[in-house]
Structure formats: structure tokens, C-alpha cells
Amino acid sequence: MHLRRPALVLVWLLIAGGTGVAHGSANAEPGMCHPAELFVADNSDSPGRDEPWLFELPAGATLALNGAPVSGSVLVDGVFWSDEMQQVTIERAREFHVCAVDEPALHAAAEAVRRQFNQQAVLTFDYPTEDARDAHATLITVPGIDFARFRDAFIADEAAHHQLLGGSVTTTVDPALILVTRNSDLDIARRLVEASGGDWATAVIAYGDREIVR
């Protein structure tokens, strides 16, 4: 198990085709913001087709204009528990790496994207600016986990439904499982990782705060 301190790389998002430049808010100046993660469903994705203008670019522009400029993103396959439907749902999502001034700015950016794309919820993870011991959540990344195995393990784990709420596996050549949990649920996360065929000893853990923006 390793601890991660992400390096901050601020890249301003440029929108091609004359739709404008997303400069971010006046408050989101270099050196004044810190890294955070934002997870949102990407229902526009079509397998085998690269059409970032359908979701990735407009969502990135909205985040930047609302004070959370994007430094990168990755497409993931997600498994989530829906309280409304009382069942597990499977959907494509995107993890955005953003730079936010503070938690209110991150919340506002997440809410703007949620409304724009009519999402039920958007998950955020805010890395701490001070002592990580004050953080109440963890972002766990475990390499080498197959999506199908994670999906089956999550479906079979009722405690994970209600405590972890879901998880994602990157669609990259070398897939990795991503979980965002409360510190008190690390035992459930470890059980789920091992049931998915992962090695907990290889987990990279970052501490911070999470919010589900509904």
C-alpha cells in the first residue's frame, strides 16, 4: 500500500472549432488552487468512436468556467448502486482531474456539470491543502483489475452497495480500479479489491474529502 501526493499540472482547456476558450474563473489562478477529482457519467461515449466534443470538451469547458479548470481526464467503466432504482447500474463515466480554489468552488463546478448533462449525481474528491489526518475519505487506485471481475464482486457485496456506492475501472491498456470511500469503509474496500482479483499491497491511497453532489 502506497500513499500518493499528486503533482499539480494546470492546463487550460481550449475548445476547438470556434466555440471559445474556457479560461476558468478569476479566482482559479495558478498557485491559488489545488488538485481534485470529479467523476461524472459519460453517456455520450460510443465504443470504438473518439468523439470528445460530445461530452469531454463541453464538460471541461463548464468546469473551467465555474472555477475548476481541467488538467486531464480518463474514461472509465463504472458500477454504481442506485438508491432510487434499488439496483446496481453499469455505465461509462469520466474522471476529470481539476484544479479548484476551495471546496465551495469544486461543489459549484460539479453542480454546473450535473445540471448541464442532467445527471443524478456527480462525485468529487478534494485533496487536502493541509494535514491529511483531518481528511475523512480515501481515493484508492489498484492496478491490474479486470472490469468484469470487479463488476461481479461489487454486485455480490451488499455492504459495498450501501457503503462504497460504486467504483470504476479505467479503460486504458493497463486497467486500474478506482474507489472513493470513507476512511471507516477501508475494510470493505479491501475485501472488494481482493474479491476482484486485486492485490491490496499494490493499492495507491490518497486522503482527502469526498462529496456526492445531487
N, CA, C and O of each residue as an XYZ file, in Angstrom:
856
protein
N       0.844     -1.183      0.000
C       0.000      0.000      0.000
C       0.883      1.238      0.000
O       1.839      1.320      0.771
N       0.573      2.189     -0.848
C       1.411      3.368     -1.004
C       0.555      4.613     -0.845
O      -0.648      4.581     -1.105
N       1.162      5.696     -0.425
C       0.486      6.972     -0.347
C       0.837      7.795     -1.567
O       1.972      7.755     -2.043
N      -0.132      8.543     -2.080
C       0.077      9.328     -3.288
C      -0.144     10.800     -2.998
O      -1.121     11.180     -2.354
N       0.777     11.626     -3.482
C       0.595     13.077     -3.453
C       0.677     13.557     -4.897
O       1.776     13.703     -5.431
N      -0.474     13.808     -5.547
C      -0.495     14.132     -6.970
C       0.192     15.453     -7.254
O       0.025     16.423     -6.514
N       0.954     15.488     -8.314
C       1.592     16.734     -8.741
C       0.563     17.578     -9.470
O      -0.239     17.065    -10.251
N       0.594     18.856     -9.214
C      -0.363     19.766     -9.826
C       0.181     20.274    -11.148
O       1.224     20.926    -11.200
N      -0.541     19.966    -12.215
C      -0.178     20.467    -13.535
C      -1.407     21.160    -14.090
O      -2.398     20.508    -14.416
N      -1.348     22.472    -14.198
C      -2.510     23.245    -14.624
C      -2.455     23.465    -16.127
O      -1.539     24.115    -16.631
N      -3.430     22.927    -16.840
C      -3.517     23.081    -18.288
C      -4.869     23.697    -18.608
O      -5.907     23.143    -18.246
N      -4.865     24.826    -19.277
C      -6.129     25.473    -19.624
C      -6.752     24.755    -20.819
O      -6.068     24.425    -21.788
N      -8.055     24.519    -20.735
C      -8.768     23.764    -21.758
C      -9.120     24.668    -22.934
O      -9.763     25.703    -22.762
N      -8.692     24.267    -24.133
C      -9.022     25.009    -25.347
C     -10.089     24.246    -26.112
O      -9.951     23.043    -26.332
N     -11.126     24.912    -26.509
C     -12.200     24.288    -27.265
C     -12.004     24.602    -28.747
O     -11.960     25.765    -29.147
N     -11.888     23.548    -29.554
C     -11.640     23.711    -30.987
C     -12.939     24.055    -31.710
O     -14.037     23.902    -31.176
N     -12.772     24.522    -32.933
C     -13.930     24.756    -33.771
C     -14.615     26.083    -33.518
O     -15.759     26.269    -33.932
N     -13.948     27.010    -32.849
C     -14.520     28.339    -32.694
C     -15.562     28.467    -31.613
O     -16.284     29.464    -31.583
N     -15.675     27.483    -30.706
C     -16.689     27.571    -29.666
C     -16.213     28.367    -28.477
O     -16.987     28.606    -27.550
N     -14.939     28.794    -28.474
C     -14.476     29.659    -27.396
C     -13.396     29.016    -26.576
O     -13.073     27.841    -26.749
N     -12.835     29.806    -25.673
C     -11.775     29.339    -24.796
C     -12.272     29.382    -23.367
O     -12.814     30.395    -22.926
N     -12.088     28.270    -22.626
C     -12.502     28.229    -21.224
C     -11.330     28.660    -20.364
O     -10.375     27.904    -20.187
N     -11.395     29.859    -19.834
C     -10.283     30.406    -19.070
C     -10.377     30.115    -17.583
O      -9.410     30.362    -16.861
N     -11.488     29.605    -17.096
C     -11.651     29.413    -15.664
C     -12.058     30.725    -15.017
O     -12.080     31.775    -15.660
N     -12.381     30.645    -13.732
C     -12.794     31.860    -13.037
C     -11.579     32.690    -12.673
O     -10.444     32.217    -12.727
N     -11.832     33.920    -12.307
C     -10.733     34.803    -11.933
C     -10.040     34.310    -10.678
O      -8.880     34.640    -10.433
N     -10.759     33.505     -9.869
C     -10.173     33.007     -8.632
C      -9.258     31.817     -8.853
O      -8.417     31.522     -8.004
N      -9.407     31.119     -9.990
C      -8.642     29.902    -10.228
C      -7.326     30.218    -10.911
O      -7.073     29.752    -12.022
N      -6.487     31.004    -10.258
C      -5.203     31.374    -10.815
C      -4.139     30.376    -10.389
O      -4.235     29.804     -9.303
N      -3.112     30.149    -11.232
C      -2.044     29.229    -10.869
C      -1.462     29.581     -9.507
O      -1.221     30.752     -9.210
N      -1.239     28.568     -8.685
C      -0.684     28.767     -7.363
C      -1.736     29.027     -6.303
O      -1.435     28.997     -5.110
N      -2.986     29.285     -6.731
C      -4.049     29.562     -5.774
C      -5.041     28.414     -5.673
O      -5.971     28.475     -4.868
N      -4.865     27.376     -6.467
C      -5.802     26.263     -6.443
C      -5.052     24.960     -6.181
O      -3.824     24.910     -6.253
N      -5.798     23.923     -5.879
C      -5.191     22.638     -5.579
C      -5.950     21.541     -6.318
O      -7.093     21.750     -6.724
N      -5.324     20.363     -6.501
C      -5.920     19.317     -7.327
C      -7.116     18.649     -6.673
O      -7.201     18.539     -5.450
N      -8.038     18.206     -7.517
C      -9.218     17.469     -7.086
C      -9.632     16.553     -8.231
O      -9.173     16.711     -9.362
N     -10.498     15.601     -7.928
C     -11.023     14.685     -8.936
C     -12.535     14.849     -8.996
O     -13.181     15.142     -7.990
N     -13.086     14.658    -10.184
C     -14.525     14.755    -10.376
C     -14.964     13.624    -11.290
O     -14.418     13.452    -12.380
N     -15.950     12.851    -10.848
C     -16.443     11.704    -11.607
C     -17.876     11.979    -12.048
O     -18.734     12.319    -11.234
N     -18.123     11.829    -13.350
C     -19.460     12.095    -13.880
C     -19.752     11.122    -15.014
O     -18.864     10.796    -15.801
N     -20.997     10.656    -15.098
C     -21.392      9.710    -16.137
C     -21.197     10.318    -17.518
O     -21.482     11.495    -17.737
N     -20.704      9.494    -18.455
C     -20.446      9.936    -19.832
C     -21.278      9.065    -20.760
O     -20.756      8.157    -21.405
N     -22.568      9.345    -20.824
C     -23.464      8.517    -21.619
C     -23.341      8.765    -23.114
O     -23.974      8.073    -23.911
N     -22.534      9.743    -23.500
C     -22.369     10.043    -24.922
C     -21.363      9.132    -25.592
O     -21.290      9.084    -26.820
N     -20.566      8.389    -24.782
C     -19.484      7.594    -25.355
C     -20.023      6.462    -26.207
O     -20.957      5.764    -25.811
N     -19.425      6.281    -27.391
C     -19.750      5.167    -28.273
C     -18.512      4.313    -28.447
O     -17.472      4.825    -28.859
N     -18.594      3.001    -28.139
C     -17.419      2.142    -28.268
C     -16.795      2.235    -29.650
O     -17.491      2.146    -30.662
N     -15.478      2.414    -29.690
C     -14.762      2.449    -30.953
C     -14.788      3.796    -31.645
O     -14.222      3.938    -32.729
N     -15.430      4.792    -31.047
C     -15.516      6.112    -31.667
C     -14.936      7.159    -30.725
O     -15.237      7.168    -29.532
N     -14.106      8.035    -31.271
C     -13.482      9.088    -30.473
C     -14.180     10.403    -30.787
O     -13.833     11.074    -31.759
N     -15.157     10.774    -29.974
C     -15.923     11.983    -30.203
C     -15.940     12.827    -28.934
O     -16.984     12.968    -28.297
N     -14.784     13.392    -28.560
C     -14.699     14.124    -27.289
C     -15.593     15.346    -27.226
O     -15.938     15.799    -26.134
N     -15.983     15.898    -28.390
C     -16.798     17.105    -28.378
C     -18.218     16.834    -27.863
O     -18.939     17.773    -27.528
N     -18.629     15.551    -27.797
C     -19.964     15.224    -27.311
C     -20.089     15.392    -25.801
O     -21.162     15.731    -25.302
N     -19.001     15.159    -25.071
C     -19.070     15.271    -23.615
C     -17.800     15.847    -23.004
O     -17.862     16.817    -22.248
N     -16.650     15.259    -23.323
C     -15.406     15.632    -22.649
C     -15.101     17.121    -22.763
O     -14.810     17.767    -21.757
N     -15.162     17.669    -23.963
C     -14.814     19.079    -24.150
C     -15.858     20.034    -23.572
O     -15.488     20.973    -22.868
N     -17.163     19.826    -23.847
C     -18.132     20.749    -23.239
C     -18.173     20.660    -21.717
O     -18.360     21.673    -21.043
N     -17.999     19.449    -21.166
C     -17.965     19.316    -19.706
C     -16.736     20.011    -19.142
O     -16.811     20.681    -18.112
N     -15.596     19.848    -19.823
C     -14.376     20.510    -19.378
C     -14.499     22.019    -19.424
O     -13.997     22.716    -18.543
N     -15.172     22.527    -20.458
C     -15.371     23.970    -20.560
C     -16.239     24.484    -19.421
O     -15.958     25.534    -18.843
N     -17.294     23.740    -19.100
C     -18.174     24.136    -17.999
C     -17.428     24.142    -16.674
O     -17.598     25.057    -15.868
N     -16.605     23.131    -16.447
C     -15.824     23.080    -15.211
C     -14.891     24.283    -15.108
O     -14.798     24.915    -14.056
N     -14.203     24.596    -16.205
C     -13.266     25.719    -16.194
C     -13.978     27.045    -15.951
O     -13.509     27.878    -15.175
N     -15.106     27.232    -16.614
C     -15.850     28.481    -16.473
C     -16.453     28.643    -15.081
O     -16.828     29.745    -14.680
N     -16.543     27.534    -14.351
C     -17.091     27.579    -12.995
C     -16.016     27.409    -11.926
O     -16.315     27.041    -10.790
N     -14.762     27.677    -12.296
C     -13.707     27.739    -11.299
C     -12.932     26.473    -11.055
O     -12.211     26.380    -10.062
N     -13.057     25.470    -11.949
C     -12.310     24.222    -11.772
C     -11.712     23.782    -13.101
O     -12.171     22.794    -13.674
N     -10.692     24.493    -13.615
C     -10.079     24.132    -14.893
C      -9.518     22.721    -14.881
O      -9.066     22.222    -13.850
N      -9.556     22.087    -16.049
C      -9.205     20.674    -16.192
C      -7.754     20.511    -16.616
O      -7.271     21.239    -17.483
N      -7.054     19.551    -16.002
C      -5.683     19.237    -16.411
C      -5.595     17.895    -17.117
O      -4.518     17.505    -17.569
N      -6.714     17.178    -17.220
C      -6.734     15.891    -17.905
C      -7.963     15.109    -17.505
O      -8.676     15.492    -16.578
N      -8.215     14.002    -18.207
C      -9.348     13.153    -17.856
C      -9.105     11.750    -18.382
O      -8.260     11.536    -19.252
N      -9.858     10.797    -17.845
C      -9.744      9.412    -18.284
C     -11.131      8.790    -18.307
O     -11.943      9.027    -17.413
N     -11.395      7.992    -19.334
C     -12.669      7.296    -19.465
C     -12.641      6.046    -18.601
O     -11.642      5.327    -18.574
N     -13.735      5.785    -17.894
C     -13.801      4.621    -17.010
C     -15.119      3.891    -17.217
O     -16.107      4.475    -17.662
N     -15.117      2.598    -16.885
C     -16.347      1.817    -16.805
C     -16.763      1.786    -15.347
O     -15.989      1.365    -14.487
N     -17.978      2.228    -15.061
C     -18.414      2.349    -13.679
C     -19.513      1.376    -13.311
O     -20.341      1.006    -14.143
N     -19.512      0.966    -12.049
C     -20.574      0.161    -11.462
C     -21.072      0.931    -10.246
O     -20.283      1.271     -9.365
N     -22.365      1.208    -10.188
C     -22.898      2.066     -9.139
C     -24.180      1.485     -8.555
O     -24.929      0.780     -9.231
N     -24.412      1.798     -7.286
C     -25.658      1.412     -6.640
C     -26.630      2.584     -6.705
O     -26.292      3.702     -6.317
N     -27.850      2.319     -7.202
C     -28.873      3.348     -7.306
C     -29.900      3.148     -6.198
O     -30.623      2.152     -6.189
N     -29.964      4.103     -5.257
C     -30.984      4.037     -4.209
C     -32.376      4.185     -4.806
O     -33.336      3.577     -4.333
N     -32.472      4.996     -5.841
C     -33.772      5.242     -6.463
C     -34.334      3.978     -7.098
O     -35.514      3.670     -6.928
N     -33.494      3.241     -7.834
C     -33.944      2.022     -8.505
C     -33.723      0.770     -7.677
O     -34.221     -0.305     -8.012
N     -32.958      0.917     -6.571
C     -32.635     -0.216     -5.703
C     -31.982     -1.351     -6.490
O     -32.356     -2.516     -6.360
N     -31.004     -0.981     -7.305
C     -30.268     -1.975     -8.073
C     -28.926     -1.410     -8.523
O     -28.688     -0.203     -8.486
N     -28.059     -2.325     -8.951
C     -26.748     -1.940     -9.471
C     -26.892     -1.498    -10.920
O     -27.574     -2.155    -11.707
N     -26.257     -0.394    -11.273
C     -26.263      0.081    -12.653
C     -24.833      0.116    -13.187
O     -23.878      0.310    -12.435
N     -24.708     -0.073    -14.479
C     -23.402     -0.073    -15.140
C     -23.413      1.013    -16.210
O     -24.315      1.051    -17.046
N     -22.420      1.890    -16.188
C     -22.382      2.960    -17.171
C     -20.968      3.494    -17.350
O     -20.129      3.393    -16.456
N     -20.725      4.062    -18.523
C     -19.464      4.735    -18.775
C     -19.441      6.053    -18.000
O     -20.466      6.714    -17.838
N     -18.271      6.410    -17.536
C     -18.106      7.669    -16.812
C     -16.752      8.256    -17.173
O     -15.948      7.619    -17.854
N     -16.511      9.460    -16.716
C     -15.220     10.097    -16.963
C     -14.722     10.719    -15.666
O     -15.465     11.391    -14.950
N     -13.444     10.477    -15.381
C     -12.794     11.101    -14.236
C     -12.024     12.317    -14.737
O     -11.105     12.191    -15.547
N     -12.404     13.491    -14.249
C     -11.709     14.722    -14.608
C     -10.733     15.087    -13.498
O     -11.091     15.078    -12.320
N      -9.491     15.410    -13.879
C      -8.503     15.949    -12.945
C      -8.616     17.472    -13.032
O      -8.351     18.057    -14.083
N      -9.006     18.104    -11.942
C      -9.260     19.541    -11.980
C      -8.431     20.273    -10.928
O      -7.809     19.661    -10.060
N      -8.443     21.593    -11.032
C      -7.764     22.466    -10.078
C      -8.809     23.418     -9.512
O      -9.341     24.259    -10.237
N      -9.106     23.290     -8.221
C     -10.159     24.094     -7.604
C      -9.587     24.986     -6.509
O      -8.651     24.601     -5.809
N     -10.152     26.169     -6.367
C      -9.693     27.105     -5.345
C      -9.995     26.561     -3.958
O      -9.148     26.613     -3.066
N     -11.213     26.035     -3.777
C     -11.629     25.510     -2.485
C     -12.812     24.570     -2.698
O     -13.254     24.369     -3.829
N     -13.321     23.996     -1.614
C     -14.421     23.045     -1.720
C     -15.702     23.680     -2.265
O     -16.374     23.043     -3.076
N     -16.079     24.904     -1.865
C     -17.268     25.518     -2.460
C     -17.156     25.681     -3.979
O     -18.136     25.485     -4.697
N     -15.969     26.038     -4.468
C     -15.778     26.180     -5.915
C     -15.905     24.834     -6.604
O     -16.501     24.741     -7.677
N     -15.348     23.779     -5.995
C     -15.458     22.441     -6.565
C     -16.913     21.998     -6.596
O     -17.369     21.417     -7.581
N     -17.640     22.270     -5.522
C     -19.063     21.924     -5.464
C     -19.841     22.645     -6.561
O     -20.665     22.038     -7.244
N     -19.580     23.934     -6.728
C     -20.290     24.722     -7.734
C     -20.016     24.202     -9.140
O     -20.925     24.141     -9.968
N     -18.768     23.827     -9.414
C     -18.419     23.294    -10.732
C     -19.108     21.958    -10.969
O     -19.615     21.703    -12.061
N     -19.128     21.104     -9.946
C     -19.794     19.806    -10.072
C     -21.291     19.982    -10.294
O     -21.891     19.273    -11.101
N     -21.887     20.920     -9.583
C     -23.316     21.179     -9.737
C     -23.627     21.698    -11.139
O     -24.656     21.346    -11.714
N     -22.755     22.525    -11.687
C     -22.967     23.055    -13.035
C     -22.948     21.940    -14.075
O     -23.784     21.917    -14.978
N     -21.992     21.012    -13.949
C     -21.927     19.881    -14.882
C     -23.129     18.958    -14.691
O     -23.697     18.461    -15.663
N     -23.512     18.733    -13.436
C     -24.656     17.860    -13.164
C     -25.914     18.398    -13.842
O     -26.671     17.644    -14.455
N     -26.127     19.696    -13.728
C     -27.313     20.300    -14.332
C     -27.225     20.298    -15.861
O     -28.211     20.019    -16.543
N     -26.051     20.608    -16.386
C     -25.894     20.689    -17.839
C     -26.196     19.364    -18.522
O     -26.821     19.334    -19.583
N     -25.748     18.257    -17.908
C     -25.908     16.950    -18.531
C     -26.975     16.097    -17.853
O     -27.048     14.889    -18.075
N     -27.805     16.737    -17.023
C     -28.950     16.075    -16.404
C     -28.549     14.787    -15.684
O     -29.155     13.734    -15.882
N     -27.519     14.892    -14.847
C     -27.016     13.732    -14.113
C     -27.719     13.610    -12.762
O     -28.121     14.609    -12.166
N     -27.862     12.363    -12.288
C     -28.418     12.156    -10.951
C     -27.458     12.674     -9.884
O     -27.878     13.282     -8.900
N     -26.171     12.427    -10.089
C     -25.184     12.834     -9.088
C     -23.806     12.928     -9.728
O     -23.530     12.291    -10.744
N     -22.951     13.733     -9.115
C     -21.546     13.858     -9.507
C     -20.714     13.655     -8.245
O     -21.003     14.239     -7.200
N     -19.684     12.826     -8.349
C     -18.816     12.539     -7.208
C     -17.548     13.379     -7.301
O     -16.915     13.443     -8.355
N     -17.179     14.022     -6.196
C     -15.928     14.776     -6.162
C     -15.019     14.242     -5.060
O     -15.483     13.727     -4.042
N     -13.717     14.377     -5.287
C     -12.715     14.044     -4.274
C     -11.736     15.200     -4.235
O     -11.088     15.519     -5.232
N     -11.635     15.825     -3.070
C     -10.820     17.028     -2.903
C      -9.590     16.691     -2.076
O      -9.705     16.321     -0.908
N      -8.408     16.818     -2.681
C      -7.174     16.566     -1.938
C      -6.981     17.663     -0.894
O      -7.276     18.826     -1.170
N      -6.495     17.321      0.292
C      -6.367     18.321      1.358
C      -5.244     19.311      1.078
O      -4.241     18.971      0.449
N      -5.423     20.525      1.547
C      -4.383     21.542      1.411
C      -3.498     21.585      2.649
O      -2.413     22.166      2.623
N      -3.963     20.971      3.736
C      -3.182     20.975      4.966
C      -2.929     19.542      5.416
O      -2.566     18.699      4.596
N      -3.110     19.252      6.688
C      -2.782     17.951      7.253
C      -3.776     16.900      6.782
O      -4.980     17.038      6.999
N      -3.270     15.835      6.130
C      -4.131     14.777      5.610
C      -4.847     14.025      6.723
O      -5.829     13.331      6.459
N      -4.380     14.147      7.956
C      -5.027     13.434      9.054
C      -6.428     13.958      9.315
O      -7.233     13.280      9.955
N      -6.730     15.153      8.830
C      -8.063     15.715      9.003
C      -9.031     15.221      7.930
O     -10.233     15.463      8.032
N      -8.534     14.541      6.917
C      -9.370     14.062      5.825
C     -10.231     12.894      6.297
O      -9.832     12.122      7.169
N     -11.423     12.778      5.702
C     -12.331     11.709      6.113
C     -12.600     10.697      5.008
O     -13.413      9.790      5.185
N     -11.922     10.845      3.864
C     -12.156      9.932      2.747
C     -10.835      9.531      2.105
O      -9.802     10.160      2.333
N     -10.884      8.480      1.305
C      -9.698      7.998      0.604
C     -10.027      7.722     -0.853
O     -11.129      7.287     -1.187
N      -9.058      7.981     -1.706
C      -9.135      7.591     -3.112
C      -8.146      6.450     -3.299
O      -6.944      6.619     -3.094
N      -8.657      5.293     -3.689
C      -7.853      4.074     -3.791
C      -7.723      3.684     -5.257
O      -8.727      3.577     -5.962
N      -6.505      3.473     -5.717
C      -6.245      3.024     -7.086
C      -5.469      1.721     -7.027
O      -4.405      1.643     -6.415
N      -6.018      0.693     -7.675
C      -5.390     -0.628     -7.654
C      -5.189     -1.099     -9.090
O      -6.169     -1.244     -9.821
N      -3.952     -1.341     -9.517
C      -3.694     -1.748    -10.903
C      -4.082     -3.199    -11.162
O      -4.186     -4.014    -10.245
N      -4.292     -3.493    -12.444
C      -4.439     -4.875    -12.878
C      -5.747     -5.552    -12.548
O      -5.784     -6.778    -12.436
N      -6.831     -4.796    -12.386
C      -8.129     -5.403    -12.069
C      -9.045     -5.333    -13.287
O      -9.260     -4.264    -13.858
N      -9.571     -6.473    -13.668
C     -10.468     -6.584    -14.816
C     -11.856     -6.058    -14.445
O     -12.352     -6.316    -13.348
N     -12.477     -5.320    -15.367
C     -13.785     -4.735    -15.070
C     -14.834     -5.793    -14.776
O     -15.625     -5.631    -13.847
N     -14.857     -6.867    -15.543
C     -15.873     -7.904    -15.343
C     -15.774     -8.512    -13.949
O     -16.794     -8.763    -13.308
N     -14.557     -8.750    -13.478
C     -14.384     -9.322    -12.142
C     -14.811     -8.330    -11.064
O     -15.434     -8.717    -10.075
N     -14.480     -7.061    -11.251
C     -14.919     -6.062    -10.280
C     -16.434     -5.946    -10.277
O     -17.052     -5.882     -9.215
N     -17.028     -5.920    -11.447
C     -18.493     -5.828    -11.545
C     -19.160     -6.960    -10.770
O     -20.071     -6.724     -9.977
N     -18.702     -8.192    -11.003
C     -19.303     -9.344    -10.333
C     -19.091     -9.280     -8.821
O     -19.988     -9.617     -8.049
N     -17.900     -8.847     -8.403
C     -17.604     -8.757     -6.969
C     -18.474     -7.691     -6.309
O     -18.964     -7.890     -5.197
N     -18.665     -6.571     -6.981
C     -19.484     -5.498     -6.405
C     -20.942     -5.917     -6.312
O     -21.595     -5.673     -5.297
N     -21.453     -6.542     -7.355
C     -22.848     -6.986     -7.350
C     -23.113     -7.941     -6.194
O     -24.192     -7.923     -5.604
N     -22.123     -8.780     -5.871
C     -22.297     -9.793     -4.826
C     -22.102     -9.247     -3.415
O     -22.385     -9.956     -2.448
N     -21.631     -8.018     -3.266
C     -21.293     -7.469     -1.951
C     -22.313     -6.401     -1.555
O     -22.209     -5.249     -1.975
N     -23.295     -6.789     -0.746
C     -24.365     -5.862     -0.373
C     -23.847     -4.688      0.448
O     -24.331     -3.566      0.301
N     -22.865     -4.941      1.312
C     -22.305     -3.849      2.114
C     -21.650     -2.805      1.219
O     -21.740     -1.608      1.492
N     -20.993     -3.250      0.152
C     -20.357     -2.320     -0.781
C     -21.397     -1.449     -1.481
O     -21.132     -0.284     -1.779
N     -22.584     -2.008     -1.744
C     -23.644     -1.220     -2.383
C     -23.925      0.046     -1.580
O     -23.964      1.147     -2.130
N     -24.122     -0.126     -0.272
C     -24.603      0.966      0.565
C     -23.490      1.809      1.178
O     -23.722      2.961      1.544
N     -22.286      1.253      1.293
C     -21.193      1.992      1.914
C     -20.262      2.631      0.879
O     -19.911      3.805      0.997
N     -19.865      1.857     -0.133
C     -18.958      2.387     -1.159
C     -19.722      3.076     -2.284
O     -19.220      4.010     -2.908
N     -20.950      2.601     -2.538
C     -21.848      3.161     -3.551
C     -21.447      2.836     -4.978
O     -22.286      2.909     -5.876
N     -20.186      2.478     -5.218
C     -19.764      2.154     -6.572
C     -18.260      2.212     -6.727
O     -17.522      2.401     -5.760
N     -17.822      2.046     -7.959
C     -16.403      2.101     -8.273
C     -16.227      2.090     -9.775
O     -17.184      1.874    -10.518
N     -15.004      2.324    -10.223
C     -14.731      2.426    -11.656
C     -13.437      1.720    -12.009
O     -12.532      1.593    -11.185
N     -13.366      1.261    -13.259
C     -12.145      0.671    -13.803
C     -11.782      1.438    -15.063
O     -12.620      1.604    -15.949
N     -10.556      1.904    -15.154
C     -10.127      2.675    -16.318
C     -10.162      1.817    -17.575
O      -9.962      0.604    -17.514
N     -10.418      2.453    -18.714
C     -10.470      1.743    -19.991
C      -9.121      1.744    -20.694
O      -9.046      1.445    -21.886
N      -8.070      2.072    -19.981
C      -6.722      2.118    -20.539
C      -6.187      0.713    -20.797
O      -6.784     -0.274    -20.368
N      -5.056      0.629    -21.503
C      -4.448     -0.668    -21.813
C      -4.152     -1.441    -20.535
O      -4.363     -2.652    -20.471
N      -3.668     -0.745    -19.531
C      -3.421     -1.349    -18.219
C      -4.499     -0.845    -17.262
O      -4.329      0.201    -16.636
N      -5.612     -1.584    -17.143
C      -6.737     -1.093    -16.345
C      -6.407     -1.002    -14.863
O      -5.590     -1.762    -14.343
N      -7.056     -0.064    -14.200
C      -6.882      0.111    -12.759
C      -8.239      0.388    -12.132
O      -9.061      1.107    -12.702
N      -8.466     -0.182    -10.963
C      -9.695      0.054    -10.212
C      -9.561      1.344     -9.411
O      -8.517      1.610     -8.814
N     -10.623      2.140     -9.403
C     -10.650      3.382     -8.629
C     -11.842      3.338     -7.683
O     -12.982      3.174     -8.117
N     -11.573      3.487     -6.387
C     -12.626      3.548     -5.376
C     -12.463      4.838     -4.579
O     -11.345      5.238     -4.257
N     -13.574      5.481     -4.263
C     -13.566      6.651     -3.385
C     -14.432      6.302     -2.187
O     -15.646      6.153     -2.322
N     -13.823      6.170     -1.017
C     -14.524      5.659      0.154
C     -14.322      6.555      1.370
O     -13.429      7.402      1.399
N     -15.161      6.351      2.358
C     -14.910      6.943      3.667
C     -13.807      6.146      4.344
O     -13.641      4.955      4.080
N     -13.059      6.799      5.212
C     -11.980      6.098      5.912
C     -12.500      4.908      6.700
O     -11.804      3.902      6.841
N     -13.710      5.016      7.211
C     -14.288      3.945      8.015
C     -14.664      2.719      7.195
O     -14.983      1.672      7.758
N     -14.631      2.839      5.868
C     -15.030      1.724      4.999
C     -13.847      1.064      4.298
O     -14.035      0.340      3.320
N     -12.638      1.302      4.783
C     -11.457      0.725      4.141
C     -11.474     -0.796      4.175
O     -10.956     -1.438      3.261
N     -12.064     -1.386      5.221
C     -12.120     -2.848      5.285
C     -13.001     -3.414      4.186
O     -12.692     -4.461      3.618
N     -14.103     -2.724      3.881
C     -14.978     -3.157      2.790
C     -14.261     -2.991      1.458
O     -14.358     -3.853      0.585
N     -13.546     -1.887      1.302
C     -12.801     -1.650      0.066
C     -11.756     -2.737     -0.152
O     -11.604     -3.245     -1.263
N     -11.045     -3.089      0.898
C     -10.015     -4.130      0.768
C     -10.642     -5.462      0.387
O     -10.121     -6.171     -0.473
N     -11.754     -5.804      1.019
C     -12.438     -7.055      0.686
C     -12.872     -7.065     -0.774
O     -12.756     -8.084     -1.454
N     -13.371     -5.932     -1.252
C     -13.831     -5.842     -2.635
C     -12.664     -5.954     -3.608
O     -12.778     -6.609     -4.645
N     -11.550     -5.321     -3.278
C     -10.357     -5.412     -4.126
C      -9.903     -6.857     -4.252
O      -9.619     -7.329     -5.352
N      -9.835     -7.554     -3.135
C      -9.366     -8.939     -3.153
C     -10.354     -9.855     -3.861
O      -9.942    -10.792     -4.545
N     -11.659     -9.601     -3.710
C     -12.665    -10.397     -4.408
C     -12.619    -10.155     -5.912
O     -13.065    -10.992     -6.697
N     -12.073     -8.997     -6.309
C     -11.946     -8.661     -7.733
C     -10.655     -9.184     -8.339
O     -10.388     -8.964     -9.520
N      -9.852     -9.877     -7.540
C      -8.590    -10.419     -8.030
C      -7.428     -9.472     -7.902
O      -6.369     -9.721     -8.478
N      -7.592     -8.379     -7.156
C      -6.519     -7.407     -6.990
C      -5.653     -7.697     -5.780
O      -6.027     -8.481     -4.908
N      -4.495     -7.060     -5.736
C      -3.545     -7.202     -4.636
C      -3.557     -5.908     -3.828
O      -3.116     -4.866     -4.313
N      -4.060     -5.973     -2.601
C      -4.159     -4.780     -1.764
C      -2.802     -4.132     -1.521
O      -2.715     -2.921     -1.319
N      -1.750     -4.932     -1.539
C      -0.405     -4.398     -1.292
C       0.022     -3.421     -2.385
O       0.915     -2.603     -2.166
N      -0.604     -3.498     -3.557
C      -0.253     -2.598     -4.662
C      -1.133     -1.353     -4.701
O      -0.957     -0.496     -5.567
N      -2.077     -1.249     -3.771
C      -3.011     -0.118     -3.780
C      -2.290      1.198     -3.507
O      -1.437      1.283     -2.623
N      -2.645      2.219     -4.278
C      -2.152      3.577     -4.052
C      -3.290      4.362     -3.403
O      -4.381      4.459     -3.964
N      -3.034      4.917     -2.229
C      -4.089      5.572     -1.459
C      -3.766      7.049     -1.258
O      -2.662      7.411     -0.850
N      -4.753      7.891     -1.552
C      -4.657      9.330     -1.283
C      -5.784      9.709     -0.333
O      -6.890      9.177     -0.425
N      -5.498     10.627      0.573
C      -6.503     11.059      1.540
C      -7.070     12.418      1.151
O      -6.371     13.262      0.590
N      -8.343     12.614      1.458
C      -8.989     13.874      1.136
C     -10.421     13.883      1.620
O     -10.753     13.236      2.613
N     -11.268     14.612      0.923
C     -12.691     14.713      1.264
C     -13.513     14.411      0.024
O     -13.157     14.821     -1.081
N     -14.609     13.696      0.210
C     -15.481     13.381     -0.914
C     -16.845     14.025     -0.713
O     -17.275     14.282      0.411
N     -17.508     14.278     -1.829
C     -18.876     14.789     -1.781
C     -19.644     14.207     -2.950
O     -19.127     14.115     -4.063
N     -20.883     13.814     -2.691
C     -21.782     13.378     -3.749
C     -22.745     14.529     -3.996
O     -23.621     14.804     -3.175
N     -22.579     15.192     -5.120
C     -23.375     16.371     -5.452
C     -24.616     15.918     -6.202
O     -24.523     15.414     -7.322
N     -25.776     16.096     -5.585
C     -27.043     15.640     -6.181
C     -27.895     16.829     -6.607
O     -28.995     16.645     -7.128
